[in-house]
Amino acid sequence: MKIFALVAVAASLSACSAMPVQRTGFNPADPNTPVPQLRYVPVTAGTRHFVPVEPKPWLESNQAVGPQAGSQ
């Protein structure tokens, strides 16, 4: 019973302690924190212009990707 009371007291006291501050990297609240330079990149950068074309005949397209004669 004494061990149970000791564990209960230790658990309640540990719940009252403050969380340790863990710092990883730069502090975002620091005004002297280095920040990468911003650059403008248009949304359409790297796109190409495509125009509509006529569809290819189905027979030629299917024969090009289908099984060849003599293959199994």
C-alpha positions as CSV (number, residue, x, y, z in Angstrom):
1,M,0.0,0.0,0.0
2,K,2.9,2.3,0.7
3,I,4.3,1.8,-2.8
4,F,0.9,2.7,-4.3
5,A,0.8,6.0,-2.3
6,L,4.4,6.8,-3.3
7,V,3.6,6.2,-7.0
8,A,0.4,8.3,-6.7
9,V,2.3,11.2,-5.1
10,A,5.1,11.0,-7.7
11,A,2.5,10.9,-10.6
12,S,0.6,13.9,-9.2
13,L,3.8,15.9,-8.7
14,S,5.2,15.1,-12.1
15,A,1.9,16.4,-13.6
16,C,2.5,19.8,-12.0
17,S,6.0,20.3,-13.4
18,A,6.6,22.4,-16.5
19,M,7.4,20.9,-19.8
20,P,11.1,21.3,-20.8
21,V,11.7,23.7,-23.6
22,Q,13.1,21.9,-26.7
23,R,14.8,24.2,-29.2
24,T,15.5,22.7,-32.6
25,G,16.6,25.1,-35.4
26,F,15.9,28.8,-35.4
27,N,13.5,30.6,-33.0
28,P,10.6,32.0,-35.1
29,A,10.0,34.8,-32.6
30,D,13.6,36.1,-33.1
31,P,13.6,39.1,-35.6
32,N,17.2,38.3,-36.5
33,T,16.5,34.8,-37.7
34,P,17.8,34.3,-41.3
35,V,15.1,33.8,-43.9
36,P,15.6,32.7,-47.5
37,Q,15.1,35.4,-50.2
38,L,11.6,35.4,-51.8
39,R,11.5,35.0,-55.5
40,Y,8.6,35.3,-57.9
41,V,7.7,32.2,-60.0
42,P,4.7,32.5,-62.3
43,V,2.1,29.8,-62.0
44,T,2.3,29.0,-65.8
45,A,6.1,28.7,-65.7
46,G,7.2,25.6,-67.6
47,T,3.9,25.0,-69.5
48,R,3.8,24.4,-73.2
49,H,1.1,25.4,-75.7
50,F,-0.7,22.5,-77.2
51,V,-3.1,22.6,-80.2
52,P,-5.9,20.1,-81.0
53,V,-5.0,17.4,-83.5
54,E,-7.1,14.9,-85.4
55,P,-7.4,11.4,-83.8
56,K,-5.3,8.6,-85.2
57,P,-7.2,5.6,-86.8
58,W,-8.0,2.9,-84.2
59,L,-6.9,0.0,-86.3
60,E,-3.3,1.3,-86.7
61,S,-3.1,2.3,-83.0
62,N,-4.3,-1.2,-81.8
63,Q,-2.0,-3.1,-84.1
64,A,1.0,-1.0,-82.9
65,V,0.5,-2.0,-79.3
66,G,-1.1,-5.4,-79.6
67,P,0.6,-8.8,-79.8
68,Q,2.7,-9.4,-82.9
69,A,2.2,-12.3,-85.2
70,G,3.9,-15.5,-84.1
71,S,4.3,-14.4,-80.4
72,Q,2.7,-16.3,-77.5
